[in-house]
Amino acid sequence: MNEHFPFLALAFTTFLTIINPLSVMPMFLTMTEGLDPSERKRVAWKAVLTAFLTMVFFAFTGNFIFDFFQITANGFRVAGGIIFFIIGYDMLQARYVRIRVKKKEIRSYVTDVSVTPLGIPMICGPGAITNSILLMQQAKGSVETIILISMMAFIALLTFVVLLGSQRLSKFLGETGNKVMMRIMGLIVMVIAIEFFFSGLKPIVIEIIRQGVQP
């Protein structure tokens, strides 16, 4: 199991920082305002289930998408690194918001906000989708595939717990605490982004040099 621990740590860290359950709390509280506890729980559960199934779908269809659009894994890592860096930078500025909803439109979303915008793209946005595909590309064998899906499920479950306790947790952390947490996670995302970017760029540069020296 020790040989798979680095991959487990990578999957856990990337999904936790990119999904960032704490950043979903403000919009969740706004959109479920006026709902009773059982309805709020139903919305939270449906939202995380939607996000989890979406991540699993893209993880397993990533190879087909690459083949269909003739995309290389290294190119996707470079693009994914850029996306992660932008996400991390916004989080570092404590201004990362997945979606904006006007107050007058909130009531119309309440009927099924669990699927969109809560499930997609607030919980499972472009960053989480990209991460699912990239990590599936890096997974070696069935053990790491199971680890990846398990980490997706664990983070989804953690998000569900955070959303259920969002009212108490938001008051406990306060505005300053929420911003500090977001900045720390943003820095971690930016470091991961650089790793993804150069892990994809290095093979591309080597291949270009190799083709250039061939007669």
N, C-alpha and C positions, 0 to 999 in steps of 0.2 A: 504493500500500500504506500510505502514511503516514496517509491518512484513516481507515483501518481499525485502526490501531495502538491507539488508546484502547480500542476494543472488545476487541481481543486481550488487552491488559493487564488489562482488567476480568475477562474470562473466566478467564484464568490465575490471577490473584490470588484471586478468589472461590473457585474450585474447590480451589486449593491449600490455602487457609486453612480452608475448611469440611470438606473430606475429611481434611486433616491426616494424611498417612501415618504420621508419627511416633507419633501417638496410638493407632494401630491395633496397633503393635508389641507392647505388653505382652500383650494378649489373644491375638494371633496366636502368640506364643511359648508361652503357656500351653496353648492348644488343640492345638498341633502337637507338644507335648512327647512324646517317645518315637517320633516318626515319623522315618524315614530321610530324607536330603536330597531324594531324588527324589519322595517322597510329599509332603514339605513344599512343594516347588516346584509340584506339581500342585494342592495346596490353594490356594496363593497365586494361581496363574494363573486357576483357576476362579472365585475370589472377585472378582478385579478385572474379569474378563470379565462376570460377573453384574452387578457394579456399573455398568460402562460401558453395557451393553445396557439396564439399567433407566433410566439417565439419558437415553439417546437416545430410549427409548420415551416417557417423559414429556415430553421436549422437543418431539416431533412430535405428540403427542396433547393438548398443552396447550390448543390452541384448541378442540378438541372438548369437553374437560372444562369449559372456560369456558362454551361454548354450552349444554351439557347442564345444568349446574348454575346457569346464568345468573350467572356470576361475571365481574366486570370485571377487566381487567389491573391497573388502578390499585388496586382493592381487594386484589388478590393481592399487589401490591408492599407495601402497608401491612402485611398479615399476614406476608409474608415478612420484612419488616424487623424485625418483633417477634420472629419465630423466630430470625433471625440474631443479634439483640441478646442474647437469652437464651443462645444457644450461645456467643457471644463472651464473655459475662459468666462463664459456667462455665469457659471456657478461661482467662480472665484470673485466675480463682481457682486455676488449676492443679488443677481437680477435675472436668474434663470427661471423662465416660465414657459411651460409647454404649449399652452393655449390660452387665449383671452376670450372671455365670454362677457358680454354686456349684461348689466343687471336686469334690463328689461327682457333679455332672452333666457335667463336662467330657468324660469318656470317651464318653458317649452322643452328644455332639456331633461327636466326631472322625470318625465315619463320613461325614458330609457337612456339616461346618461351613463349607465354602467358600461355599455358597449362603446359608445363614443359620446363625448371625448374622454371619459375616464379610462376605459380599458385601452383604447387606441385614440389618440397618440400620447395621452398623459403618462400612463404607466409603461406601455410598450410603444415607444416612439422610434424614430429612425436609428438612434444610438443602440437601443436594445436589439432591434432587428439585425443591424450590422454586426453587433457583438455575437449574436446567435450563430450567424453564418460563419464568421471568422473562427470562432472557437470550435465549431464542428469540423472545420477544415484542419484545425490543429490537433483534434482528438485522435489518439492512437489506440485503435482497437475498441472493443465493446465496453471495456471497463471505463475508459474515459468518456465514452458516449453516455453511459449510465450516470457517471459523475456530473456531466454537463446538464442532463435533463433533471437530475436531482437538485442541482443548484438553482436551476430555473424555478422548480417547484418550491424550494425552500424560500427563495427571495419573494416569490408570489405569496406564499403563506405569511412571511414576515410583513409584507405590505398590507395584507388583510388585517393582521393584528394591529398594525400601526393605524390603519384607517378606523378600526373599531374604537381605538382609544385616542383618536385624534383630538377630541375636545379637551380631555385632561392633559395630554402630552403638549399641546400647543400652549396651554396656559402655564405649564410647568417650565418649558424652555424659554418662553417669552420671545419677543421680536429679536432681541440681541442674540439669544441662544440659537434661534433658527438660522440667522445669518452667519454666525460663526461656523455652525455645522455645515452649511452649504459651501462656505469658502474652503473648508478642509477637504471636503469631498471633491470640490472642483479642482484643487491642486493634484489630488490623486488621479483624477480622470486625465488631466493634462500630461502627467508622467506616463500613464498607460498609453495615451495617444502617441507620444513620441516613440515609445517602444514599438507600437504597431506600425507606425509610418516607416521607420528605418528597417524593420524586419521585412517589409514589403519592398522597399526601395533598393536595398542592398542586392538581392538576387537580380533585379531588373538592370541595375548598373553593371553588374558582373557579366550578364548576358550581352549587353550592348558592347562592352569592351571586348568580350570573347569574339563576337561577330566582326568587330572592327579589325582585329589582328589576324583573322583568317584570310588566306590569300584568295 
